[in-house]
Amino acid sequence: MDKTTVLILFGGRSSEHEISLRSAATILSNIDCDKYTVVKIGITREGHWLLTCADAETIKSGAWESLPDNRTAFLPPDPKAGGVFVLNGDGTYELVKIDIAFPVLHGMHGEDGTVQGLFELADVPYVGCSVTASAVCMDKVCTKMMLADVEVNQAKWIHFTYREMKLAFKACLDHAEQKLGYPVFVKPASAGSSIGVSRAKDREELSAALKLAMEYDSKVIVEEEIRGRELEVAIIGTKAPFASTCCEIIKGTEVYDYDAKYNNDTAQTFAKARMDMEKADDVRMAALKVYSALGCTGMARADFFYDTENDRIIFNEMNTIPGFTNKSMFPQMMEASWGFSITQQVDMLLEDALEQHKQRGRLKI
């Protein structure tokens, strides 16, 4: 029986480039090589696509970029191509056939619907959410607007555009203070891994937080602080999605930021939250409701707060390409809740992607 050829696409022009390398290394170390042939293309921080033979550890370290056998590659939007074109040393191109793509691209230019649109144009099956769901979930403002009529609690919030802040920064500060007070959290609307996120407890800190967030996005969201437990739920599948029980993050710092997630041990994580089973199931059901409302397919990780004082479950955000690193909660939750190994999770995601592509193919053009 012929193997299915899987394109693993990693790296990217994103502040989460390094996390993508770690996630790709995990997937490459666990994919069933008896079932799949793997084609690896890395995208540099500058956006250069390179076909590489690098192994998982070389990708994880970042050393893959300098391998002498790397070749320029690109995916044409022509659905008749059936694969990626690779540049040879003599200036000619060859076609490398692929059956399915697994974008392991966190953040901008990968998790936001851009590369999903390219796969759609090329008629290549791909793992994860659609163009629309990816774009909506990446933009926290769009996510909140989409869920406005869904029965799910959200923190109070406002947002500002770069133009608004450049023209009337003092008015933005005044508006945030009047609507939300302090403390608040300030986030770039479309960045992940808590990059550019700050907690502000007075006007001076709010000013600094807005300026920091503007460095990462042209739209900034400001939210009231929710005091409570931080919970996450992993979801996999489309027709009958599996949702893990919720995990819990005890962050150890004011902000569960990039360093706390990936570079130090200040945070504690529990793949199964230490809470009443009935309440954990309420969080799980809320995750499935949001997953459906946002049109998610394939996989996602839903983040929540549990306001223990008021007994409220509050939705925070949805991540459509969650991390697959050794510290990432998505694979840990799936294994702890359902017994799915990472190899099984990858297999499920690829099978789901092929089924979704088949369903899209039945639509009239």
N, C-alpha and C positions, 0 to 999 in steps of 0.2 A: 504494500500500500504506500502511495506517495505521501511524503511529509508535506504539511502546510508550511509555506514560507512566511515568516513573521518579520516585519520591519520594526525594530526597536529604535525609536527616535528620541534622542535625549539631549541634554544641554540647554541651549536656547539663549535668546537675547532677553534675559530676565534677571532680576535681583535674586532669584531662587535657582540660578544656574547650578551652583554646587550641590544643592539638595537633589536636583534632577540626576546628577551623576551618581549620587549614592543610591537613589531609588532604582535607577537603571541597573546598577551593579547587583542589587538584591534580586531583581527580576531575572537577570541573565544567569545568576547562580542557582536559580530555582526552576527555571522553565524546563519542561520535559523535552530533552533533546532527542528522545526516541520518536517523538510525535511531531516536533517542529524543527524546521531549518531556520536559523536566525540570521537576519541581515541587520547590521548595526550602522546607523548613521548618527553622528554627533553634530550638533550645531554649536559653533563657537559663540562667544559673547558678542562678536561682531556680526553674527548671522550667517557665517560661512558653513555650508553643509559639506560634511566629509564622510565618505564611506570608510569604515575602519575595521581592522581585524583585531582591535584591542580586546584583551580579556577583561573580566569584571573588575579586578583589582586595579588595572591600569586606567580604566574609565573612572573608577572611584577616586583615584589620586589626582586626576586631571592630566596625567602624563600622556593620555591618548592623543591629544592634539598635535604632539610633536613627532608622532610615528612616521617614518619615511614612506611607508606604503599607503598612507592615507590618500584618497583620491576625491576630488570635487564631485559632488553628486547633487541631483535635484529631481524632484517629482514633478513631471509636467501635468498640467490640468486637463490634458486630453485623455478621456476615458478609454481610448483605444490603445494607449501606450502599454498599460498593464504592468508597470513597474517604474523603477527609478533609472535615470540615465547617469552614467558614470564616465568621467573624463579620463582618457588614457594619456600616457606621457607623450604620445605622438600627435595629440590634438584630436584624435577620433573619440567617438563615444560608443559605449556598449550599453545594452539594456539588461538590467538585473530585475528579473521577474519577482513580484511579491503578491501574496494572496490576501494579506491583512496587515494593518498597521497598529502598533501599540505606542501611542504618543506618551512618553514619560516626561512631559514638559510642564513644570509647575510655574504658575504665574503668567505674566504677559507673554504674548506671542506663542502661546501653546495651550494654556488652560482657558483662554478667553474666546474661543470660537474661531480664531484665525486659521490655525492649521486644520481644524475640523472642516472649515470651508474648502480648503485645498483638497482634502480627502474626498469631500462630496463632489467637487468638480472632476476629480480624477476617477470617480466611481470606485474607490478603494474602501473596503470595510475597515472600520477603526473602532478601537476600544473606547468606551466612555460616552459622555453626553453629546447631544447634538450641538450644532452651531448655536442655535437659539439658547438652549439651556446653559451651555458653557458661558456664553456672553452675559446672560442675566445673572448667573451665580457668581461670576467673577466681579461684577460691579455691585458692591454692597448697597448702593442707592437703588439700583434697579431691583435687586432682590427684595428689599423692604417694600418697595412700591408694588411689586407683584403679589406680595403676601398680605397686602393691606386688607383685602376682603376675605382672607382665610382665617379660620378660627385658631389662631396661634398667637401667643403673647410675644411682643417685641419691646425692646427698650425704647424710650423716647429718643428721638434723633432729629437732627437737622443736617443739611449739607451746604457746602459752598463750592463754587467753581473758582478756578485760578483767576479768571477775569474779575469776578466779584471781589476777591481778596486783594487783587492788585489795585482796583479802583477805589475800594472803600474798606480797607482792612479794619479800621477802628469800628465801623458800623457792624462788621461781621463779629467782632469781639463782643460788642454790646448785645447783638441779637442772641449769641450763644449764651451769654450770662442771663439774659431775660428769660429765655425759653427753657434752659436746662439747669442753670446754676452750677455749682461745683460739688464734688469732683466730676470730671467727664473724661471719656476716652476719645482720642483723636486718631483717625486712621485714614490712610490713602484709600480711596474707594475701591481700587482694583489691584491692590498688592496683597500677597499672601505671606505665610510664615511669620506674621506679625511684624513685618518689616515696615519701618516708618511709623509705628504705633507708639503713642505716648499717653500717659495719664497726667491730667492737669488739675491742680487744686486751687489755682488762683489765676488772675489775669496774665501775669508775667509768664507762667508756665503754659497757659493756653496759647499765647502769642508764639512762643517757641515751638509748641507742638504743631500748630497750623503751618508754620514755616517749614518744619521738618517734613510733614506729610506732603506738602507741595513739591518737595524734591522728587517724590516718587509718583505723583499723579496730578492730573489737572482738575481733579474733583476730590474733595475731602469730606469725610463724614464725621460728625461729632455726636457722641451718644452719652446719655446719662450712665453713671456707674451703677452696675447691678451688684449688690453684695450677695454672694451666694456661692454655691459649689459649681465648678466648671465640669461639664459633662460632654461626652462625645458619643456618637453612634455611627457605626460603619454600615453601609448598605451596598449590596451587590445584586445585580440582576435587573431585569426589565419587566417581563410578563408577570412574574411572581417573585418580587425582590425579597432577598433575605436581609433582615436587619439584626445586627448584633444587639446584645444587651448593652447598656451604656457603660462606658469607662469613666473614670474620674481623674482629673488633673489637679494636683495640689501644687501650685506654681512656685511657691517659695520666694517670689519677687512680686513687686507691684504689677508688672506686666509680664505675661507669659510670652516673651519675645523670642527672636531668632536664636540668641545665645542660650536662653533657657531651654529651648526645644532641642537644640542640636549640639551645643558646644560645652555645656557644663551639666552638673548633676544637682542643681538647686531645686528642680521640680521632681515631684513624685508622681508616678502614674500607676493606676490600677486598672487592668484590663476589664475587670468587673467592678463597677462602683460599689462601695460599701454602703448600700442603702436598701430599704424595703423593696422586695421584689415587685410589689404592685406599683410603687412609684417609678421604679426602673422601667416597668412595662409601659407606663404612661409616657415616659420620655421616648421610648422606642416607637410607640404609636405616633407621637408627634413628629418624629423623624421621617417616618413613612409618609405622613400627610404632607409634609413640606417637600419631600422628594417627588411626590406625585404632582403637587401644585406647581412646582418649578419645571416640570417636564423632564426630570432627570432620567437617564438610562445608563445601564452599564455599572456604574459605581459612583459613590459620593460619600463624603463624611459630613454629618450634620453636627454642629456645635451648639450647645445649650448652656444656660445657667439655670440652677435650681435655687430660687429665692426661698430659703427655708423659713424665714420669718413670716412670709405671707403665703407660703405653700403654693408658689407659682413656678411653672416651667416656662422659661423664656428663651425663644430661639435667638441665636446669635448670627451664624453664617453657615453657608454650604460650600464645601470644597469638592470640585468635580474631578480633580486628579490628586487625590490625597497621597501623602508621602508613603514610600515603601522602604524607608531606611530601617536600620536595626533599632532605631528609637521611635519609629512611627507607630501610631496607635491603630491605624486601619488594619494592617495584617494581624496585629496582636489581638484585636477585638474579634476578628473573624475566626481566629484559631481558638480563642478562649470560649467563645459562645457556641460555635457550630462544629469545631474540630477540623476546620478546613486549613490544611497546610498552605504555605505560600504557593507551592506548585499547583495545588488544586485551585486556589484562588485565580492564578494566572490562566489556568485552563478554562475555568468558568467564564472569565472575562472575555477570552478569545471566542469561545462558543457563543456567548451572548452577542458579541459584535457581529459574527457571521449571520446570526438569526436576524438582528436588526437590519443588516444590509439587505437580506432577503425580503424583509417586510417593506423596506423603502422601494425595492425594485418593482413591487407590484403596483405602485402608484402611477397614474397616467401623467404624461408630460405634455 
